[in-house]
Every structure is written in C-alpha cells, then in structure tokens.
Amino acid sequence: MCSGSLVDYQQMGTYHKVEVYWNSSTQKNCAVLLSSYGTKHPMHVSIQRCKETNPSTYCTPDLASGAYDEDAGNFGEYAGPATVYTGNKCIRVFAYATIGSNSWGADSASMRGGKQAAFC
C-alpha cells in the first residue's frame, strides 16, 4: 500500500484506522484507511497538499494538478492509498467509514491537535 515511514495514525471506532506515511526519497505523503470489519462498506480517504509550510489551524488548498488524491467506494479491507507529492508543504488528511447508520471519521486536525495543515 503506502511506502515510506508511518508518521501517524488514528483509530476510528472498533474497526477502522487511518494511517499517514512519509517517503523521504520521493517527497510524497500517503494515507490509507484500514478496516477489520470483514464485509464491504462505504469508506473514503483523501489527501490534499496545502500551501502552508508550517502546521496551521487552516489548510489553504494547493489547487495545482496532482495536489489532491482520494479513494472512495465500498471496500472490505482498505480505502487508498491516496498519495501526493508534498516537498516541504503541509497536507490535510480526511477519512471516514460508514456501517449501517454508524459513521466514523478522522482528519489531520483530530490527529494533530487542531492543525488542519499538518505533517509538514
């Protein structure tokens, strides 16, 4: 899935975990949403390069080509990987999963103390 070093993760309820990776040789961040639920259900993971170069409470989206990636659908084991080239820029990660009427979510702000622009 994602190459590089795991830099952070967040458990989302009992069955889901979002992981964020950094690959220093390619200068890319990668996010993947893992599930141990066992059957297919809606899952989504996305990653956005920000214009910020230091952690911030807001991510100004970089609108350049290739600055955003996502994977969404009905998956049994994982959504992703979603990968962007970041260089020295921050990223924003967002993930959610739904099983029946229950939903779980995580993002950079919940992983990094309120910083939407994170992992710089």
N, C-alpha and C positions, 0 to 999 in steps of 0.2 A: 504494500500500500504506500505509505509515506516513507521517503528515505530521509536520512539525517537523524538528528538528536531530538528526543522528546523534550520539549521545553515547558509544557504544562498540560494538565488535563482537568476535567471536571466531571464528576459523577452526576448523572441526571436520573434521579429516582433509582429504582432497583435494577433496571435492565440496560440502561444506556450510559455511555461515557463518550465525551468529545475529547480528542487529543489534538495537540498542536505541535508540529515539528519544525525544526530549522535545519537547513542543509547549507553549511557554510561554503562548500565548494561550488554550489550552483546559485547561491544567494536567493534561495526560494524558501518560503514558508508553505506548509501543507497542513490541512485539517481533515480529520476523518471522524465520523460518528459511528461508534461501535454499538452493537445490540446483542444481548444474550437472551432475548425474548423467545426466539425459536420459530416464529412464523412471520411472514411478510406483513409489514405495516408501514404507514407513511413516515418517512424520515427525510430530513433536509440538513445539509451542511453547506455553508458558504464562507468565502474568504475575500476580503476587499483590501486592496492596498490603499493606505491613507496618504495624504500629503505631509502629515506630521512626521518629524524625525525624532521626537521625544514623546513619551507617554502623555496622553491628554484625555480629558473627560469627553472630548468630542473627536470624531474621525471625519476629516474633510475628505470625501471620496476622491481618489485619483481616477479621472474619467478616461485615461489613456487606454488604448487597446491592450488587453491582457492583464489589466489591473484587477479583474474580478473573475472568480470561478465559483461554481456551485454544482451540487449533485442533489437531486431530489427525486423521490418516487417511492414505490412500495418495495422495501428491501427486507430481507430476513436477517442479514448479518452486519451490514455496514452501508453507510452512505459516504461517498467520496472515493478516492481522495479529491480534495479541491486544493489547487496549488496556484500560487502567484509568485512572480519574481518581485522581490522587495528591496534588494540592495540595503540601503540604510533607512528605509521608510518603515513606519509602523503599519500594522494590519488590524482589521476588525474581523473577528470570527463570530459566526452565528450558527446555532444548531437547534433543531427541535425534532421531537418524535411524538407520535400520537398512537395510542392503543385504545380503541373504543372511544369513550368520552374523556379519557385522561390524556393530558399533554404535559410534556416536559421540555424545558429549553435552557440554553446556556449561551453566553456570549462573552466577548472579551471583557466587558465591564464586570460581569459576575465572577470572572476568573481572576481579574487583575485589579481588584479594589476600586471599581468605579471608572476605570480607564477604558474608554471605547477604543481609542488608538493605543494599541499595546504591542508587546513583543517586538520592540524596536531594536 
